[in-house]
Amino acid sequence: MTRVAIAGALGRMGTILSRMIAESDQLELAGGVDIRAGEQFGAPVVESTNLGRFLEKERPDVLVDFTVAAAAVETIRTAAEHGVALVVGTTGFSPEQEAANRAAIDGRVPAVISTNYSIGVNIFWQLVREAAPRLAEYDIEVTEAHHRYKKDAPSGTAKTILAILDETVGVREKKYGREGMDERGREIGVHAVRGGDIVGDHSVMFAGNFETITLSHRAYDRAVFATGALRAAAWVPGRPAGVHTFAEVLGLDTR
């Protein structure tokens, strides 16, 4: 039985994760941390400042983090220092924060880090990777939409799409929205929408003369991300120390 702890245990994703773990016959909820103490499905939730003591007492096999970048950096460092494997779904890290995360993890613990734990999105990324080189001469536009409370833009998933495009069609200028009199060039347009309770929509449009091809993914419930994250949580304990991708968990070939 894999013991799982949750960072941000009392939040929206934390509550979904905790419920799914409590209902699992392969995972055990060790509790978690949040900005305030409480309880989730009979397991203790302590204040985030007590994370180290919590890990020493509860001894989880893996900690899952879907919080905010500033808090997650410290959580990742503390978990790695205590030898706890990690599954990180937090987005919005700066390059410096990403470097700090890798430095904390490398040589210490195994970690799965992904901007999106939807199995469908990971297949979607594969489709973009396969289609883009064949459509390199087409104009490319990336659009994402999320709920009104999402702080980082473009989304981590959209940034992964852009990284895939850079790898497959070459690095191009990114135009984040458009305004004024400006003729389109070879850039990639990037558009972020925020509103209501949109869980997550992503699309890549390849536009040529007389036709367009659009690849898209729409998430209807946050449970789709929790399902993938818990699949990663069951997979990661005992893996080699260092950062692993969710594609590895799914057995996808990303070459």
C-alpha positions in Angstrom: 0.0 0.0 0.0 1.5 3.3 -1.1 1.1 6.1 1.5 0.3 9.4 -0.1 0.4 12.9 1.4 -1.1 16.0 -0.2 0.2 19.6 -0.2 -2.8 22.0 -0.3 -4.9 19.2 1.1 -7.9 21.4 1.9 -8.1 23.1 -1.5 -10.1 22.1 -4.6 -7.6 19.7 -6.0 -6.4 18.5 -2.6 -10.0 17.5 -1.7 -10.5 15.6 -4.9 -7.1 13.8 -4.5 -7.8 13.0 -0.9 -11.3 11.6 -1.7 -9.9 9.4 -4.5 -7.1 8.1 -2.3 -9.5 7.3 0.5 -11.6 5.3 -2.0 -8.6 3.5 -3.4 -7.6 -0.1 -2.5 -4.0 0.6 -3.7 -3.3 4.0 -2.0 -3.5 5.1 1.6 -4.1 8.7 2.6 -1.3 9.8 5.0 -2.8 13.3 5.4 -1.4 16.5 4.2 -0.5 20.2 4.8 -2.3 23.4 4.0 -2.2 27.0 5.2 -4.5 26.0 8.1 -4.8 22.8 10.0 -7.8 20.4 9.6 -8.7 16.9 8.5 -9.5 15.2 5.3 -11.3 11.8 5.3 -10.1 11.0 8.7 -6.4 11.9 8.0 -4.6 14.8 9.6 -3.9 18.1 7.8 -1.3 20.3 9.5 -0.1 23.8 8.8 2.4 24.0 6.0 5.0 25.4 8.4 5.0 22.0 10.1 5.7 20.0 6.9 9.0 18.6 8.1 7.6 17.3 11.4 4.6 15.9 9.5 6.8 13.9 7.1 8.9 12.6 10.0 5.7 11.4 11.9 3.5 10.1 9.1 6.4 8.8 6.8 4.5 9.0 3.5 6.0 7.3 0.4 5.1 10.1 -1.9 3.8 13.7 -1.6 1.5 15.2 -4.3 1.7 19.0 -4.8 -1.0 21.0 -6.8 -0.5 24.4 -5.1 1.2 27.6 -6.2 4.8 27.9 -7.4 6.1 30.0 -4.5 4.9 27.5 -1.9 5.7 24.4 -4.0 9.4 25.3 -4.2 9.7 25.0 -0.4 7.5 21.9 -0.2 9.6 20.1 -2.8 12.9 21.0 -1.0 11.5 19.8 2.3 10.1 16.6 0.9 13.4 15.8 -0.9 15.4 16.4 2.3 13.2 13.8 4.0 13.5 11.2 1.3 9.9 11.5 0.1 9.1 10.9 -3.6 7.2 13.6 -5.3 4.4 14.1 -7.9 4.2 17.8 -8.9 1.4 19.3 -10.9 1.9 22.9 -9.8 2.6 25.3 -12.7 3.9 28.8 -13.1 7.4 28.2 -11.9 10.0 30.7 -13.0 13.2 29.4 -14.6 15.0 30.0 -11.3 12.4 28.1 -9.4 12.6 25.2 -11.8 16.3 25.1 -11.3 15.9 25.1 -7.6 13.4 22.2 -7.8 15.8 20.1 -9.9 18.7 20.8 -7.6 16.6 19.7 -4.6 15.4 16.5 -6.3 18.5 15.3 -8.3 20.4 12.6 -6.5 17.9 12.5 -3.6 14.4 11.3 -4.6 12.4 10.3 -7.6 9.8 12.8 -8.8 7.2 13.0 -11.6 6.8 16.6 -12.7 4.2 17.5 -15.4 2.2 20.6 -16.4 -0.8 18.3 -17.0 -1.7 14.9 -15.6 -4.6 14.3 -18.0 -4.0 11.1 -20.0 -5.9 12.7 -22.9 -3.6 15.8 -22.8 -0.5 13.7 -23.0 -1.9 11.9 -26.1 -2.8 15.4 -27.4 0.8 16.5 -27.0 1.9 13.4 -28.9 -0.5 14.3 -31.7 0.9 17.9 -31.9 4.4 16.5 -31.9 3.6 14.2 -34.9 1.5 16.8 -36.8 3.7 19.9 -36.4 6.7 18.9 -38.6 4.3 18.0 -41.4 2.5 21.3 -41.1 5.5 23.6 -40.5 4.6 25.9 -43.4 1.1 26.6 -42.0 0.4 29.5 -39.6 0.2 28.3 -36.0 -2.0 29.6 -33.2 -2.2 28.3 -29.7 -5.3 29.1 -27.5 -6.0 28.1 -23.9 -8.9 28.8 -21.6 -9.2 28.4 -17.8 -11.3 29.5 -14.9 -11.2 33.0 -13.6 -9.0 32.2 -10.6 -6.1 30.8 -12.5 -3.2 33.1 -12.0 -0.5 32.0 -14.4 -0.9 32.7 -18.2 -0.3 31.1 -20.6 -1.0 27.9 -18.8 1.7 25.3 -18.1 0.0 23.0 -20.6 0.2 25.8 -23.3 3.9 26.3 -22.5 4.5 22.6 -23.0 2.7 22.9 -26.4 5.0 25.8 -27.3 8.0 23.8 -26.2 6.9 20.9 -28.5 6.5 23.4 -31.4 9.9 24.8 -30.8 11.4 21.3 -31.0 9.5 20.3 -34.1 9.2 23.4 -36.3 12.0 25.5 -34.9 12.0 28.4 -32.5 9.7 31.2 -33.6 8.7 34.5 -32.1 5.6 34.2 -29.8 2.9 36.9 -30.0 0.8 37.0 -26.9 -2.5 38.4 -28.2 -2.7 40.9 -31.0 -3.5 44.6 -31.2 -3.1 47.4 -33.7 -1.9 47.3 -37.3 0.6 44.5 -37.6 0.9 42.1 -40.5 1.2 38.4 -39.5 4.7 36.9 -40.0 6.2 33.5 -39.1 5.3 33.9 -35.4 3.2 31.6 -33.3 0.1 33.4 -31.8 -0.7 32.6 -28.2 -4.0 33.5 -26.6 -5.1 33.0 -23.0 -8.8 33.2 -21.9 -9.9 33.4 -18.3 -13.5 33.2 -17.2 -16.1 31.4 -15.2 -15.3 27.8 -14.1 -13.6 26.5 -17.2 -11.6 23.5 -16.2 -9.1 23.6 -19.1 -9.4 24.0 -22.9 -6.4 23.9 -25.2 -6.1 24.0 -29.0 -3.5 24.3 -31.7 -4.6 25.6 -35.1 -2.6 25.0 -38.2 -3.9 27.4 -40.9 -3.0 27.1 -44.5 -4.5 28.4 -47.7 -8.0 26.9 -48.2 -7.9 24.7 -45.0 -7.3 24.6 -41.3 -6.4 21.7 -39.0 -7.2 22.1 -35.3 -6.1 19.7 -32.6 -7.8 20.3 -29.2 -8.5 18.9 -25.8 -11.2 19.9 -23.3 -11.3 18.8 -19.6 -14.7 18.7 -18.0 -13.7 17.9 -14.4 -10.6 18.2 -12.3 -10.9 14.6 -11.4 -9.2 13.8 -14.8 -6.0 15.5 -13.5 -6.3 13.8 -10.1 -6.6 10.4 -11.7 -3.4 10.8 -13.6 -1.5 12.3 -10.6 -2.5 9.3 -8.5 -1.4 6.9 -11.2 2.0 8.7 -11.0 2.0 8.5 -7.2 1.6 4.7 -7.4 4.4 4.5 -10.0 7.1 6.8 -8.6 8.2 5.2 -5.3 11.4 3.2 -5.9 12.2 4.7 -9.2 15.7 6.2 -9.8 16.3 9.6 -8.2 15.7 12.5 -10.5 12.9 14.1 -12.5 10.6 11.8 -14.5 7.9 12.7 -16.9 4.3 11.6 -16.9 4.9 10.3 -20.4 7.2 7.7 -18.7 4.4 6.7 -16.4 2.1 6.2 -19.3 4.8 4.4 -21.4 4.6 6.9 -24.2 7.4 7.3 -26.7 8.3 11.0 -26.9 11.2 10.7 -29.3 
